[in-house]
Amino acid sequence: MAELVLNVSGMKNSTDQIQVINAMSKYSGVLDVAVEPNSSRVQVIYEKYNILPQDLKNSVESAGYQAEILQDS
């Protein structure tokens, strides 16, 4: 397992947060997605052999948000 922390710009409410979670949850290698309340930080626990951090970032951007990788471990 690995952990990815993203800074996601453009999340203004709970609907935006759900859209970001859904964008990443479509991958079978994603185990957990947590959005910090009142923050732009998103933590993703994923199987590093099934998905790449860049794929997760791209899925958020495809949903209409700007994403920056803050931590990948």
C-alpha positions in Angstrom: 0.0 0.0 0.0 1.0 3.6 -0.6 -0.2 7.0 0.4 -0.7 10.0 -1.8 -1.6 13.5 -0.6 -3.0 16.0 -3.1 -3.8 19.6 -3.0 -7.0 20.0 -5.0 -8.1 23.5 -5.9 -11.7 24.3 -6.6 -13.5 22.2 -4.0 -16.0 24.7 -2.5 -18.6 22.4 -0.9 -19.4 18.8 -0.1 -20.6 18.1 -3.7 -17.2 19.0 -5.0 -15.6 16.8 -2.4 -17.8 13.8 -3.5 -16.9 14.4 -7.1 -13.2 14.3 -6.3 -13.7 11.1 -4.2 -15.7 9.5 -7.0 -13.1 10.4 -9.7 -10.4 8.5 -7.8 -12.6 5.7 -6.5 -13.3 4.4 -10.0 -9.8 2.7 -9.9 -9.8 -0.8 -8.4 -6.4 0.0 -6.8 -7.8 2.8 -4.6 -8.5 1.6 -1.1 -9.5 4.8 0.7 -10.0 8.5 -0.2 -10.3 11.1 2.6 -10.9 14.8 2.1 -10.0 17.1 5.0 -13.0 19.2 5.9 -12.5 22.9 5.0 -9.3 22.1 3.3 -8.0 21.4 -0.2 -6.0 18.4 0.9 -7.0 14.9 -0.2 -5.4 11.7 1.2 -5.5 8.6 -1.0 -4.5 5.1 0.2 -3.9 2.9 -2.9 -2.1 -0.2 -4.1 1.0 1.1 -5.8 1.3 -1.9 -8.1 -2.1 -1.3 -9.6 -2.2 2.4 -10.2 0.2 5.3 -10.5 0.0 8.6 -8.6 -0.1 10.5 -11.9 -3.2 8.5 -12.9 -5.0 9.7 -9.7 -4.0 13.3 -10.3 -5.2 13.1 -13.9 -8.6 11.7 -12.8 -9.1 14.6 -10.5 -8.1 17.1 -13.2 -10.5 15.3 -15.7 -13.3 16.0 -13.2 -12.6 19.7 -13.5 -10.3 20.5 -10.6 -6.6 21.5 -10.3 -4.5 19.0 -8.5 -0.9 19.0 -7.2 0.9 16.1 -5.6 2.2 17.1 -2.2 3.3 13.7 -0.9 3.8 10.3 -2.5 5.0 7.4 -0.3 
